[in-house]
Every structure is written in C-alpha cells, then in structure tokens.
Amino acid sequence: MTDVTKELQQDRIIVADDHPVFRDGLSRIVQRMFPSACVLEAGDMADVLRLARDGAAPRLFLLDLLFPGQSPQAVTALRQAFKRSSIVIVSMVEDRALIDEVMAAGADGFIGKATPPDQIIAALQAVSAGEFVLTLGPAGLPEFVKSGHALDQLTPRQQEVLQLVARGLSNKEIARELDISPFTVRIHVSSLLHTLDVSTRTAAAALAAKAGLD
C-alpha cells in the first residue's frame, strides 16, 4: 500500500493558523487525541481549501478566526462544501457578536486560545460526539456571568431555546418548533452557552433540568 493510499484511508484533520508555533502546538494536541489521523497544517484559507480538496473530506477543520482568507463567510462556504466535516474555531477573539456570527455560519465549536490543552481535548471529544461546543478558557470568562443568577440573565427567547435543548431537540427541531431559522438557533445557543458559562449543550441542558426548566 502506498503512502498516498494510506493517507486517503486515514481520518484527515486540518489545523490552520498563521502563527507557526501555535499551529504546531495545536497539531500536537490533535495528534495526541487522534493518533491514527493524518494531521495537515495550513497557514491561510487558500491552503485549507487546497488540502481539503486533495483527498477524502476532512474529519475536522480546526481554524483560527483571524488569518488570511478567513471570515464568517468563509466558514459558511466551508460548511456548504464539507457538510459532514466538523468545523471548530480556535481564537483569542472574545467579541460575542463575532463569535455568534461564526457559530451561525456553521461552526460546530469555538475554543479560546487561553484554554488549557486538556480542556481543548475535552472540547474536541465533545464535538466528535456531536456536541455544539463553546469554551473561552480561564482568561475568557465574561464579566456578566461572575455575579447574579446566570439563568436570570437569559432573554425570554434564549430561555425558550434552552428548554427545548433540555428536551433533547436538535437545532433543526428547535427551529421548526419556534418558527425561526437554524442559523438563528445557533446564535441563541451560542449566546446562552456564554451566559451560563458552560461549553456544551449537554451541560446547559443539565443546568436547565436542575432549575426545572425542562
């Protein structure tokens, strides 16, 4: 079996960041988590697309948010082209509006660069299990969740979405239930994860159940 054939049969993971040191470190974390995967590195979106199209569809895209060619629109295009691949953003950006926009564009997760390696691994495991993940790491804890009851800070619509998440509904099912688009549901889920200071839908559902919102 040739090396090319072996690569085509392996899970392919693309790690993209224009900072070589961080890209290398993230690749090592991913390789440790997926030891049999073929981990490919890219420095810009053009490289991401070239690598993605040169073989089987990648299992996972792990992308910085701010590097050449990257944008929410690029994430949308990537999602449309690779519907079965997981897309996770790893970035220092803490702008809630921009994070929500990226999640609505089709990303399956957002991980802050301040997140420790073991938490990055846990987040990627959750994404692999079909979870929608948002974690900013210790340096990225929003100020508004440090005081008061987090559930009380949800908007009425976010509380509706949370109740449906707690009932186990998918984003598409929630969209049909509330007569809104799946993209709008992604924005609400992203925002409520921020507010509740949890990184997965499962954790949010557990909080909702504990508070009697399910």
Secondary structure, DSSP 8 states (H G I E B T S, - for coil): --HHHHHHHS-EEEEE-S-HHHHHHHHHHHHHHSTTSEEEEESSHHHHHHHHHSSS--SEEEE-SSSTT-SHHHHHHHHHH-TTSEEEEEES---HHHHHHHHHTT-SEEEETTS-HHHHHHHHHHHHTT--EEE--GGG--GGGSSS-GGGGS-HHHHHHHHHHHTT--HHHHHHHHT--HHHHHHHHHHHHHHHT-SBHHHHHHHHHHTT--
